[in-house]
Structures are given as C-alpha cells and as structure tokens.
Amino acid sequence: MPKVTFEMESVTVEIPEGQTIWHAAQKAGIQLQRGFAAANPCAGKGRCSGMACAVFLRAPDPAAAVTPPTWKERFLHRKLLKNRKRIACQCIPKRDLTVVTMP
C-alpha cells in the first residue's frame, strides 16, 4: 500500500493499490477543490477546470512513482503537464510519494 504525504498539510495516509491521489486526499480530509470547482465538484472524474485538483509530485523520479498521464490529462490538461503538474484524480501512486497541493 503506497503512502501519500501531503507536504503543505503535514499529513500522510496509506491507500490501497489502484486508488488515486484524489482518494488519498479524501481519506486525509484534505479539500483539493476550491472556489468555483468546490461549488461544482467533479467527484474525481477528471472533468474539472484543471486547476481544481492540480498537484506537484515530489519523488526521486516522479514519472516512475505514479501512473502515466491519462488521455484526459494529455488532451484536456496538457498545459498542466508541461508545467510538471498532475491532476490528482487521474494519478495513481505506484510507490510512496510526497504531494504538494496548490495553494
């Protein structure tokens, strides 16, 4: 079971294999969606405005610590990928990692 540490919130949670960073945030009680996105949440389906649940990954090799970008990230959120951010609900940890939520 991978451990996901939320750096800004100083919280670490373990999640079962196959669950996303979004699930880890839910388990830790961390609200990723703020503002307009919070009023119209996508419930972890990748249909948000993009910035709603974007996160930075801190790991020795971030690409190896999580699953590759999904088609939703590559098509709908490609600008975030260029800035080395990922969408929490589309990103499944393969091993322990640290996540920096957007302030």
N, C-alpha and C positions, 0 to 999 in steps of 0.2 A: 504494500500500500504506500503510494507516494505521499510525502509530506509537503504541503504547500505553506510557505511562510509569507505572510503579508507584511512587508517591511514597514510601511507607514503606520500600520495599526498594531504592530508588535504582537501578532497572533500567528500561531502555527496550528494547522489541522491536518489530519490524515484523511485521505479519501480513497474509496475503492478504485481498483483499476477500471479505466474506461470513463470515469467521471471527469468533468471539465473544471477549469479554474473557477468558472461561474458557480458550479456546485460547491466548491470549497469555500467560496465567499459566502454563499447562503448558509453553509454549515457553521461558519465562524460568526455569522450575524453582521457581515460587512455589506453595506449598501453600495453597489457599484454604479447603479444608475441614479443620476441626479438631475435636477432641473426638469426640462421638458420630457426627457427619457423616463424619469421616475413617474411622471403623470401618465405616460403611455408605455409601460414596460413591455418588452418583447418576450419576457419569461424565458430567456436563454435560448431563443430560436435563431439568433443571428440576423434579425430584421431591424435592429436598432439603427439610429443615425450614425453609428460608427464610433463616435467618441464616448458614447454612453458607458461602455464597459471595456474600453481600451486599457491595456496594461503593458508595462515593460517587464521583461523577464531577466532575472539575474541568475546566471548559472555559468559555469566554466565554458560550456558550449550550448547556448540557448536552443539552437536548432536541433540538437540531439536530445535535449531534455523534454521536449514536447513533440506532439504530432505535427506533421507538415501543415501548412496553411490549407484550409478548405476552399472549395470553389467560391463560397460566399466571401471569404476574406480576399481571395485573389481577384474577384470580379467587383464586389460591392465596396470593399475597404482597401483597395490596393495602395492608396496614399498612406494608410497607417503602416502597411508592411514596409514601404520604402523608408519610413521613419523608425523601423525596427520595433514596432508595437504589434500587439496581437489582440484579438477580440476574445475576451475571457470565456464566452460560451462556445467558442469554436476550437479551443485549445485544450488538449488532453495531456496532462503530465505523464511522462514515462518514468521519471525518477524525481527525487526531491529537488525542489527549486524555490527560489525567492521571487515574489511578485511585488512590483511597485505599482500601486493604483494611481490613477490620475488625480491630482489634487483639485 
